[in-house]
Every structure is written in structure tokens, then in C-alpha cells.
Amino acid sequence: MKVEYADKFDKSLKKIKDKIALKRLDILIEKLKTAKSLKEINNVKAMADNIFLYRIRTGDYRLVVEYKDGAITILLLEYLKRDDNTYKNYK
């Protein structure tokens, strides 16, 4: 798949100081680039109320992506530490 980055994705990365989480993200992005669909990626869940948004779990962090079924492009939206406010912008 082709991976694109939203502006707020870069902003969310600047806030993360956890080097292990950033390494996991790098590995996940490489997997996304070589995958033909999201079905090949572990820990993917559709987000409620939006058929194009998915979250991918990597440890305590979640990668929020926009993916249209059958599309070859995935847009990375945010990489956030999981807490009560993680998905508030996506409801």
C-alpha cells in the first residue's frame, strides 16, 4: 500500500519521547507499505461511526489511519498513547 502522512501525524510524533514506541511505529509503517490490505496487519480494528477509520494497536499506543476498502493508499492520521481521550476527535 502507499502510505501518506497527515500534518497532525507529524505533530503527534513530536510529542512522543518513548523510543520503543517509535521503533514499533517504524516497523508497523514498513509492514503497511508491503501489505496489500489491512487484513494482513495484526491488531487492526474499525473505529465506530466511521467506515474509513481504523486503529492499529502497538503496545500502549494506537495508530489511527484512514483506509478505504480496496484502496491502495492509507493515510496515517495520528499516533497516540491509549487513554480516555485517545479517540475523542474521531466520534
TIKEMI-421144 format. One line per 8 residues: number of its first residue (from 1); their letters; for each residue x, y, z of N, C-alpha, C. Coordinates in pm, whole numbers. Each point is the difference from the previous one (the first is absolute). Example, Ala and Ser with C-alpha at 12.3 -4.5 7.8 and 13.67 -1.06 7.14 Angstrom:
2
1 = AS = 1319,-569,780,-89,119,0,90,120,0; -35,105,-72,82,119,6,-77,109,73
END
This chain:
91
1 = MKVEYADK = 84,-118,0,-84,118,0,88,124,0; -55,104,-53,69,129,7,-37,66,133; 100,50,71,-21,61,130,20,151,-13; -99,76,45,9,146,2,-13,47,145; 50,119,26,4,52,137,-80,130,8; -92,8,94,-74,123,25,86,94,84; -28,129,-7,76,98,79,-7,-29,149; -119,-38,47,-12,-24,144,74,-127,42
9 = FDKSLKKI = 31,-87,-95,81,-118,33,139,45,45; 60,91,-74,132,52,37,-4,68,137; -107,73,27,-14,67,129,-11,-101,113; -73,-108,-23,-15,-100,106,133,-72,27; 82,-17,-102,130,-66,19,95,85,83; -7,130,-16,90,89,74,-23,-7,150; -119,-39,42,-33,-9,142,50,-129,65; 38,-98,-79,36,-132,53,150,-6,29
17 = KDKIALKR = 33,-35,122,139,-13,43,42,-147,17; -97,-90,-4,23,-143,19,66,-60,-125; 128,-33,9,75,-50,-115,-48,-138,-46; -46,-81,94,-52,-132,-36,-127,15,-82; -88,91,40,-124,23,-73,30,51,-140; 98,87,-14,36,53,-132,60,-109,-89; 76,-91,59,57,-112,-76,-112,-93,-48; -98,-25,89,-115,-83,-40,-76,64,-114
25 = LDILIEKL = -12,132,5,-69,72,-107,75,-15,-132; 132,12,2,78,-18,-122,-22,-138,-61; 0,-101,85,-23,-138,-48,-140,-12,-59; -99,58,66,-137,-5,-48,-15,70,-134; 62,114,-17,-9,72,-127,62,-81,-113; 112,-68,27,60,-86,-102,-94,-115,-38; -70,-57,100,-97,-106,-27,-115,54,-85; -46,123,30,-107,60,-77,41,21,-146
33 = KTAKSLKE = 123,40,-21,49,25,-135,5,-127,-84; 29,-113,63,11,-125,-75,-131,-79,-7; -96,37,85,-128,-72,2,-86,38,-120; -84,-92,-40,-94,27,-109,-133,51,54; -29,-29,127,-122,49,65,21,1,151; -93,63,70,10,4,146,-21,-137,64; -60,-92,-72,-22,-134,54,130,-72,30; 109,43,-61,130,-61,23,70,53,125
41 = INNVKAMA = -56,103,61,60,65,117,-69,-49,127; 78,-30,104,-56,-44,128,-54,119,79; -95,-27,89,-54,97,96,-70,119,-64; -69,-22,-110,-75,106,-68,-147,-12,40; -61,114,36,-143,3,30,-61,120,-68; -119,-19,-51,-76,113,-57,-46,88,115; -2,129,-25,-48,93,102,-149,21,-20; -72,12,110,-145,16,-5,-37,128,-73
49 = DNIFLYRI = -114,-2,-66,-59,116,-65,72,49,-124; 105,-65,-45,67,43,-122,58,-123,-69; -46,-28,-120,42,-122,-68,140,11,-62; 58,120,-1,132,19,-60,113,11,103; -33,10,128,101,17,104,26,-132,72; 129,-27,22,42,-120,71,106,39,101; 15,-84,101,107,19,98,83,-128,2; 129,20,17,92,-113,5,77,10,132
57 = RTGDYRLV = -8,-106,80,64,0,131,146,-39,-11; 86,79,64,141,-33,15,37,32,145; -4,-98,86,27,23,141,-105,90,61; 43,107,69,-91,95,63,-46,110,-96; 43,-6,-123,-32,105,-98,-94,-54,-108; -70,95,-62,-92,-34,-109,32,87,-120; 7,-63,-116,17,72,-126,-137,11,-63; -45,122,-23,-130,24,-63,25,23,-148
65 = VEYKDGAI = -69,-79,-83,20,9,-145,-133,14,-72; 5,59,-117,-116,7,-88,28,-93,-118; -93,-90,-25,19,-101,-105,-135,-29,-63; -7,13,-128,-123,-34,-71,18,-140,-55; -92,-87,34,8,-141,-35,32,-16,-148; 106,-73,-25,41,-24,-137,95,105,-54; 21,107,73,91,106,-45,144,-43,20; 89,62,-73,142,-33,17,74,106,80
73 = TILLLEYL = -73,102,46,61,107,79,-57,0,140; 87,16,95,-42,11,140,57,131,53; -81,75,72,41,128,56,19,-14,149; 123,23,49,28,-7,142,-46,130,64; -93,-8,95,-57,119,60,67,39,131; 11,-93,94,61,33,129,59,-126,63; 97,20,86,58,-106,81,-9,47,144; -87,-63,79,-35,50,132,14,-106,107
81 = KRDDNTYK = 36,43,120,1,-90,115,-145,-27,39; -33,-122,26,-137,-40,30,-40,52,137; -108,81,3,-62,45,124,-146,34,-29; -67,63,95,-142,30,-17,-28,101,-111; 98,79,-38,-20,105,-100,54,-35,-139; 52,-119,-18,65,-37,-124,-88,20,-122; -124,-40,7,-86,0,-119,-103,113,0; 12,97,89,-102,104,11,-17,81,-127
89 = NYK = 104,15,-80,-9,78,-124,-60,-81,-115; -29,-125,21,-48,-86,-107,-141,-51,21; -77,68,83,-139,-43,25,-96,90,-72
END
